[in-house]
Amino acid sequence: MSGGADLVTDSDLLSRRILAVDDEEANVLLLASLLEREGYTDVQCVTDPTKALDAYVAMEPHLVLLDLMMPGVDGYQLLEAFRRQAKPGEFRPVVVLPADTTVHARRRALSLGAKDFVTKPFDVVEVALRIANLLETQVLYERLRDGTR
């Protein structure tokens, strides 16, 4: 799974906490199934966007998968809220998974702190690879920041 010349092992990645937020039950079931199949062991899914920030604070996920168009609280508002929760020196990537493919949506999400963008319907293999790549970057960042190997 990881490509960092064995600097990061699969177990380093698979134990990371992942939060998936999407108001469509079918989408979170697909994501949960994908993550389980890849071997991730700590995944939480939220279909009520008004509960996403509480889940984010309680779980302190290493990575977030986020829909943008949701009722009540949209993904843009959540990106802003997640950014306000960030601790100094922290790298907690958010991958947005919207149906909106416009340039405006991509730019707005990226400007609010999203680290990657995959439009629906998405290729599950590509999403799995993007998740693994971001988590690998996160592990290496933490090691560099903390002075560990």
C-alpha positions, 0 to 999 in steps of 0.5 A, spaced: 500 500 500 505 505 501 510 507 497 515 511 501 520 505 500 518 502 507 519 508 511 511 507 512 508 501 513 501 498 512 500 498 519 502 505 520 497 507 515 491 502 517 491 504 524 489 511 523 482 514 524 478 516 519 472 520 519 467 520 513 461 525 513 456 525 507 448 525 508 447 520 503 447 513 507 449 509 500 455 514 500 457 512 507 456 505 506 460 505 500 466 509 503 466 504 510 466 498 505 472 501 501 476 503 508 474 496 511 476 492 505 483 496 505 484 494 512 483 501 516 480 499 523 478 506 526 473 509 521 467 513 523 461 515 519 456 521 520 450 522 515 447 528 519 452 534 518 450 537 524 453 532 528 460 532 524 463 537 528 462 534 534 464 527 531 471 531 529 472 534 536 471 527 539 475 523 534 480 527 532 481 523 526 487 523 522 483 524 515 476 526 513 472 524 507 467 530 506 461 531 502 460 538 500 452 539 499 449 537 505 442 540 508 443 544 514 451 544 515 454 544 508 461 541 507 464 548 506 462 550 513 465 544 516 471 545 512 471 552 516 469 549 523 475 544 522 480 549 520 478 553 527 479 546 531 486 545 528 492 545 533 499 549 531 503 544 527 498 539 525 496 536 519 489 533 518 488 532 511 480 533 508 478 530 502 472 532 499 468 528 495 462 532 491 458 531 486 459 538 484 465 538 479 465 546 477 471 550 478 468 554 483 467 548 488 474 546 487 477 552 488 473 554 494 474 547 497 481 548 496 481 555 499 478 553 505 483 547 507 481 541 503 487 537 501 484 533 495 478 533 491 475 527 488 468 528 484 462 523 485 461 518 482 468 516 484 473 510 482 474 506 489 481 504 487 483 512 486 480 514 493 483 508 496 490 510 493 489 518 495 487 516 502 493 512 503 498 517 500 495 523 504 496 518 510 503 516 508 504 524 508 501 525 515 505 520 518 512 522 515 510 529 517 509 527 524 515 524 524 519 530 521 515 534 526 517 530 532 524 528 530 522 520 530 523 515 525 
